[in-house]
Amino acid sequence: MWRVTRAGLWLLAALLWRPAVASEPAGSDWPHLRGPSYNGVSVETGLADTWALTESRVGLPLLWLTDLGQGYSGIIAVGSKLYTQAQTLSGQYVVCLDADTGRRLWRYRYEWPWEPDSDWPGPRATPTWCDGKIYFAGAFGTVGCLDAETGRHVWSVNVTEKFKGLGTEYGYSCSPLVEGGKVFLPVGGEGASVVALDARDGSVVWKTGSEQASYSPAYPIAVGGQRQIVAYLRNVLAAFDPATGRQLWEDRWSESYDEHASWPVYEEPYLLTCAAFRGGARVLKLDAGATPRVVWQSKELSTDIFSSLILKGHIYGFDLHDFQPRGTRPARGRFKCIELATGKVRWATDQTGHAMVIAAEGKLILLNEGGQLILVRATPEKYEELSRTWVLPGEHDLWWTPPSLSRGRLFVRNQKQAVGLYLRDPKLLQAERPRETPCFDFPGNPGLLDELLSAWRGPSLYAPTLADMARWYRACLPAFVGASALALLFWILTRRAWPRLAWRAGRVLFYVLLFGLGGLGTFAISSLNGSFIFTWPVSVFAAYQLTLMAAMRARKGGRRAAWAARGVGLAFAGLCYLYSAACQSLYVAMGLGFLVGLLPAFPVAAWVAGRIISRKRLLPEMAWTALSFSVYFWASALFTVWKT
């Protein structure tokens, strides 16, 4: 029944809460979503105690703001670089940004977009940095490794397909845990509930268990000096030996459909796990070589997509009263401080809103889903708020990605933008600001192109069906009718004045009109129809047919015709490049399939081109061109539907 509510999609967002890496970089870095020690706690110092009036507004100094794209992936920071994952309609990407300016340094495309027209689109896992490499996981189950400096691909494997994984039907969300030369991943396959891959090449080191997975990543802990890998699966919490995969212990949470997205949290010897659907919390006391013992369980703390943290023996986290967060309205609940060893609630407040939390210098930094940052003193005595501000004043987007803290800078993102904020004394900012001008990539007011693109939405953009193709084909045919009618009218009006040139001029006009109507039709018809209609294939085919006609003429002509054919061929190649670039920049990724269709359509198109240049009858050649286009269109359509 939970599937009906699609609660899993929210949990996916929790992939944000991700694990880690083997060799730790500098202490001020944030190499995993949960920070340098997997616990959401930073070692940063020198942070401001209040967020005062700066730059004519109450809030934090804004270092940069840049467009990023869809997704719930967190931002990690190592040195001067940031890494995250995002998607546009052209695909899912690992993105590297300059930490000082927000400028994109590189991006790597690894998969088609995940449900870009849904309310929970895009990749949810956060990259992991380890030994100069970036490890990532996409929503379809693609896990891979890139060079952190250049984005060069090292290896990749689809773990959902390879291990027949179950439990992540709303999108694979488990961020890679990288430790001891291995990449640990909950997968949920038969005999592969959890797998360890070799960090060097992605080969399988071990696989174990048959429980279905969920959306919480693997989590490393130490129990009496023994390293363990904890996996919060669909129905159980289990721990494994990182070297061999041997299961060390298991704690069963449920028996039927269940989801877990928030992270377990550990402060030796206590391990906290929280459940969604108002399932409450449970604390286990761990002892190396012994079965874990339940110390307490309570309904006082239920979490869905926002993980809690432990600081000096106390839990800080948001107790979600709603069955799950919706996004369409503020989630109800209270932010609480709970004693780890006993489960006693020390204080609770409803002043924060549904908020995620990290900690530094004895203070809690909260970011609620409405976009407010709240600074709170980390004390079990009382809720003591120090300061509060909006991430972006006047903007009220949904913020479901936890913040990251590195070198006095706080990095946050929503479904559109990434933001860099300064948390130290604003007077120090000028001295620390790099000479390079920061990248203030503010989105402007919607222009004509934005209005024309407003109808470009829906699954036909990235996964069209045959029914979509039929609608597009019918929309393309009026271009042939209109171009034919105008070209024939021109020929009728000029054939007496220019009897030898009228038919040639009419032919040129026919193809020019065909090209223009095909190019404009996508914008005009989509806007009028209110749904995406793709007519650019008409323009591609008009240029293609002209190119073949020039090639056929070169076979019968002299040197001049041959050079003309070469020029037309180069122009067509340039047009194909511009077409592919436009498809990707305007998020019409499936449009590339209409370049592939040129090859199977070649025999018919070449035959038609030969008939056209050998005869001087305008109306028949228009009909033959329409027939040739039909072959080209459906060859492209079948390939595109199969591929997407």
N, C-alpha and C positions, 0 to 999 in steps of 0.2 A: 504494500500500500504506500510505502514511502516513495516508490518510484513515481507515483502520480504527482507528488509534490515536487519532484525533481530536486530533493534536498541535496542529492549528491553534487549537483552543480555548485552549490555553495561550498560544499566541503572542498571541492576542487580548489576553490580559491585558497584553501588552507595550504595548499601545496606551498604557498608562500612560506609556510613554516618549514624550513628545510635545513638539512644538515650539511655536511662538512667535509673536512679535508685532513690529509695526513700531516704534512709539515706546515706549521703555522707561520704566516708572514708576520710583518711587524705588528706590535701590539695595538697600534692605532688603526690598523686595517679592519675591515669587516668582510671577511672572505666567504661567509655563508649567511643566509638570511637570519639565522639565530645568533650571529656574531662570532667572535673569535673562540668562544668556549661553548658554543651550542646552546647557550642558556638565555640569550637576549640581553646580556649584561655587557656593557662596554667598559674599557679601562681608561676612557677619555678623562682628561682633567681640564680645568680652566674654563668650564662652561659657565655662561651667565646664569645668575640666580633668578633674574626676571627678564621678561621680554618687553622692553620699554618702547617709547615712541621713537621710531627711526624712519627717516626718509618720508616724512609727512604722513605716516600711518602707524597705527599700533600693530606691532608684530615683529617679525624677524627679518633681518636684511636678506633680500632675495639675490642670490648669486646668479641664477639663470633659470630659465623656463624654456623647455623645448618640446615640440611635438614628438610623441613616441609611438602611439598606437595601442591596440587592444591587448588585454592580457592582465593577469594577476601576479605575474612573476615579480619577485622582489628584486631590489638593486643591491649588488655586492660591490665593495670598494677595496681595491688593492693598489697601493701606490697612488699614482695620478690617474688611474683608470677606473671606470665603473662598468659593470656587466649586468645585463638583464635580458629578458626575452619578451618579445612583443609580436604582434601580427598586423598585417594589412590584408586586403583582399588578394594580394599576390602571394601570400605565404606566411609561415611562421619563421621568425628570425631570432638568432642570438645577436645582441646589439652591444657594441662597446662604445662608451662615451668618455669624453675628457671630463674629469671630475671638477676641474676649475671653470670650464666654460659651457659644458653640456653639449659640445659639438660631437657629432657622430664620427668616430674614427674608423670603424668598420662594422659590417654586419654580415652574418652568414645565414643563408636561407636553407632550411632543412626539411620543410614539409608544407603541404597545402594548409590554408587557414582552418581553424577549428570553429565551426558554427558561428561565423562572423555576424550573422543577422539575429542571433539569440541574445538573451539578456545576460548571459555568462560566457562571452566569447574568449577565445585565445588561450595561449599557453598559461599554465598555472604554476609550474615548477620554477624554482629559482636556480640559476647556474651556481656551480661550486668552483672555486679556484683552488688549485693544488699544484705545486711545483711547476709553475709557469704554464699550466694547462687549464682550460675551462671545460667543465663537464656539464652537460645539459640534458634535459628530458622534455620531449614534446607531448602534446595532448593525445596524439595517435599512438604513442609508445616508443617513438624514436629516441634512443639515448645515444649520445655521442661525445666526442672529445675534440677540442680545437686548440690551436696554439693561441695563448692569451695575448700575445703581442700583435699577431697578424690576422688572426681569425682563420688560419689555414686548417683545413679538415685533416684530422689524424685518423679517426675511425668512428663508425656508427653502427648501430644494430637496433632493430625494432624488437623490443623485449616482449611486447604483447603478442606479436605474431610468432616469434621464435619459441616462446614458452607457453603459448596458448593461455595467456593470463586472463583471469576473471576478477571481478570486483571493482573495476575502474571504468564502468560503462559510460560514465559521464565525462570521460577524458582522463588520460593518465596524468597524475599530478605529483608523483613522488620525486622530489628533488634528489639527485644523486648524493650519497654519502661516500666520500673518498677518504680512505684511511689505510695505511699500511700497504700501499700499492694495489688496493682493491677498490672497486666501485660496488657498493652495497645497495640493493634495490628490492623493495617488496614488489612482487610480480603477480602472484596469485595463480600460478599454473599448477597442474598436477605434477607433483614431484619437484615443483619450483615455486613454492610459496614465497621464498626469499632467495635471491641469487647474488653471487659475488662474481664480478667480472674483473679481468686483469686490466688495470688502469692504463697499461701500455698499448694494448691492442684490442681490448674488448672481448677477448676470449673468455670462456666460462672457467672459473676456478672451482666453484662448487655451487650446487643448488640443493634445496632441501624443503621439506614440508609440502602440504597440499591444501592449506587453508587459502581461501580467497583473500585478495589484497584489499586495501582501502586507499585513502588519499593522504595518509600521514607518512612522511618519509622515515627511513631507518634512522635510529638515534643511538649514538655511542655513549656508553657509561663505563665507569670503573667500579667494581664491587670487590672490596678487600684487595685491591691491586690487580684484579683480573678484569681484562677488557671484555665487554659484552656488546653485542649489537641487538638493540631492542626494536621489534617491529610491531606496530599497532595495526593489526589486520582487521578484517571485517568482524570477526567474532571473538578473537583472542588477542591477548598481549603476550608475546613470546620473546625469548632472548636466545641468541646463538653465539657460538664460539666463532670469532672472526677468522680464525685460521682454517678451521675445518668445516664449518657450517653445522656442527653438532648442536642440537637443541639443548639448552641448559635448563630452562623452565618454561612454564606456560600458565597464564592466568586467563580463564575464559570469561568473557564479558557478556556474551549473548548467544542465542541459538538461531535466530531468523535473520531476515534482512537488516543490516545495520551499516552505518557509515562512521568513519572517524577521520577527521581532518586536522584537528588541533594536535600539537605535539605533546608527548609525555614530557615531564620536567623532573629533573633529578638533583637532589642534594643528599649525598651519601649519609645514611643508608636508605633514604626515603625516595620512592618513585611515585610521582603523581600522574594519574591519567584522568582525563575528563571526557565525557561523552556528549554527543548531540542529542536532539529530541528530548531535552530536559532529563537526560539519563543520569545526571549527577557525577560525582567524582569518587575516586578510590585511591587510597595511598597504601602502597606495599612497602614493607620493610625487607630489604634484601641482605642476604648473607651468603658469601661465597661458599658453594658446596651444599647449601641448604635450600629447601623450598621456600619461596617468598611467603610472607605472612601478611594478611590484610590487617592494617593497623586501624583504619577507619574508612567508612564510606558514608557519603552524605549527598543530599539533594541541594546543598547550599552553593554548589558551583557546577554549572553545566556550560560547556562551551561548544561552539560549532566551528567557526572558521578562524577565531582569534585565540591564540595560545596564551597561557598564563606564564608567569616567571616566578622563581623562588629567590628571595634575597634575605640572607641572615635568618633562616628558619621560618620565613613567612611567605605565603603565596599571595601574589597580587594578580588579579584577573577579573574579567567581566563575567558575571553570572547571567546567562541569557534566559529570560523568562519566556520568550516566544518559543514556539516549537522549532523554528529556524528563522534566520534573518531573511527578509524579503527584498530589500533594496527599494521597494516602492514606498515604504514608510519607515520611520526610525524604529529600530529594534528596541524592545523593552527589556529592562533588566537593571542590575546594579553592579557597580564596580566594588570589589571586596578585598579586604585583607584577612587572610585566614591562617591560623597557626598550623604549620606543616605537621608537627608531631601529633596534634590532638584533633584537628578539624574545627577548632573553636573559631568563630567569626569575631575578629577584633574590631572591625568597622566595615560599614557598607554605605555607599552613596549612590544617589541617582542623578548626580550633577554632571557626570562625564558623558553620558550617551554611550552607545555601543562602541567600545574602544579597545584597541590593541595597545600593547605596552612593551617598551624596552627600558633599560635602566642605565644610569651612569652617575658617578659621584654622589651616591646616596639619594638620587632623585629619580622619579619615574617620568618618562616622557610618553604621554598618551596621544594617540591619533584616533579620533573617532570617525565613524563612517560618513559624517557630514562634512569633514574637512577641517575640524578644529584640532589644534595642537594644545595640549594641556600639560603644564609642568607641576608635578606634585612631589612633596617631600616623602621619601620612602621611610615611613615610620609606622609601627603597629599601634601607636597611641591614638591617632585620629587622622581623619582625612584633612590634609593641609595643602590647599592649592596655592601655588606660588605665582602662576601666570597662565594666561590663555590667549590664543590668537588664532586667526584663520590661516591656513596654508596659502590660499589665494583669496584675498578679500573680494567679495562680490561673486565668487564662484562656489557653487554648491553641488559639485559632482560627487559621485560615490567613491569613497576611499576605502578600499578593502585590502590594500597591500601594506604590510608593516613597514615602518621606516627603518633606515640604516644610518649608522653614525660612524663617521671617520674623519679624523683631523679637524674636529670642531665644526664639521658640516653634516647636516641632516639631509638625507635623500629620500624623497617620497614620490609616489606616482598614483595616477588614476587611470581611467580607460582612454585618456587622450594625451596626457602630458606627463613629463617628469620634471621635478623641481629640486633645485639645490638651495638650501637655506643655511644661514650662518648662525651658530649657537654660542659663539664666544662674545666678548665685549665688542660692540660695533665699532669702537674706536680703533680696535686692532685690525679691522678688516682692510683698510686701505694699504697697510703695510704687507698684508698677506695676499692681497689680490694680485693675480698674475698680470704681467704687462699686456698680454693679449686681451683684446676686448672680449668680455663675456658674450655668450651666445644668447641674446634675448629674442627667442624665436616666438614672439607673441602672435597668436592667430588674429587676423584682422576681421573686419566685418564681412559677412557673406557677400560675395560678388556674384556676377552673372553666372560664372562657371559653377559656383556652389549651388545656385538655384537650379541650374540645368541638371546637376548631378544628384539632386535631392531624391529623385525617383530611382536612382541606381541602388537598389537594395533587394534583398531576398536571395534565396539559395540559387537562383538562376545565374547569379554573378559568378559563383564558384563551382556549382554542380548542376548544370542545366539538365533537364530531362528531355526525352524525345518530344513530349508535348510542348516544352519551351521552344525547341528547335522548329517545330511546325508553326508556332506563332511567329517566330522570327522570319521564317521563310515566306509566310504570307505577307509580312510587313515589307519584305524586300521587293516583292513583285511590282508594287506601284512605282518603284523607281524606274523599272524597265518600261512600264506603260508611259510614264511622264516623259522620260528621255526620248522614247520613240516618237511620241506625238509631237514634241517640240522640234526634233530633228527632221521629221517628215514635213512639218509645216514650213520650216526653213528651206528645205529642198524644193517644195512646191513654189514658194515665192521667188526663189533665185534661179531655178533651172532654165528659164528663158534668157535671163541676163548673162548667166555664166554656165552655159550648157556643159562645158567640159570640167568645171570645178565644183559644180553644185553638189554632186553626190559625194565627192571627197570631203568637202566642207561639212556636209550633213553627217557623214560618218564620224568626223572628228568631234562635231558638236554632240553627237549621241554619246560617245564615250566620256567626254568632259562632263556632260550633264549626269551621266550615270555615276561617275566618280563623286561629284559634288552631292548628289541626292543621297547616295549611300553614306557619305561622311556626316551629313547633317541630320539624316533620318534618326540615328540613335538618340541624339539629344532631343529633337523635336517630338518624335513619337513617344519616347519614354516620358517626357514631361506631360504630354497631353493624355497619355494612357494611365499614368500614375504607377507604372511598373516597368521594369527594365526590358527594353526591346533592342536587339542588336542588329544593325544594318551595315556596319562597317565591312562585312564580307563583300558587299556589292562594290565598294571602292577598290578593295584588293583585287577582285576579279576583273574589273574594268582595266586596271593597269596591267594585270597579267595577260589578258587577251590582246591588248595593244602590243605588249612585248613579244608575244608569239607571232603576231602579224608582222612585226618588224623583222623577226628572225626568218620567217617564211619569205618575205620580200628580198632579204639579203641573198637567199639561195638563187634567185632569178635575176638579181640586179648586179651592178658592178661594184667597184671599190667603195663608192660613195654610200651605197645601200648597206654594205658590210659595216662601215664605220658608224653609220646611223644606228644599225642594230646593236652594236656594242654600247653606244651611248645610251640607248633606251634600256638595255639590259642593266647597265650600271645604275641608271636612275631607278629602275624597279627594285634592285637590291637595296638601294638607299631608302626607298619607300617602305620595304619590308622591315628594315631596321627601325625606322621611325614608328611604324605601326606597332611593333613589339614593345618599344619603349613606352608608347602611349598606353597600351594595354596594361603594362605593369604599373605605370605611374598613376593611372586612373582606376586601378584595382579591378581590371577586367582580365584576370589571369587566364580564364578559359578561352579568351579570344585568340591565344596563340595556336589553338588547334586549327584555326582557319588558315594558318600558313602550312601546316602539315598536309592539309587537304589538297594543296596545289599539285602534289606529286601524283596521287591516284587519278586526279582529274586531267592530267596532261594529255593522254591519248585523245580524248574527246575534244579538249580545247585546241590541240594542235590541228586536228582534222577540220574543225570549224574555222580556224585561222586560215588554213589552206583554201577552203571554199570561198571565204570572204575576199581574199586578195585576187582570186582568179575570176571573180564575177563582179559586176557593177550594179547590183540590185540591192537597194538600201533596205527595203522592208524584209526580204528573206534573211538577210544577214543579221538583222535585229532579232528575228525569231530564233535563228541558230545560236546567237549569243545567249539568249535566255535559256535555251536548252542546255548549253554548255555550263552555264552558271548553276543550273539545277544539279547537274552531276557533281560539280565542285562543292556546292553547299552541303549536299547530303553525305558526300565522302568525308568532309570535315566534321559534320555534325555527328556522324556515327563514331568517329575517332574520339571526339571531345567527350561525348557521353560515356564511352567506354573508359576513357582515361580518368575522368573526374568522378 
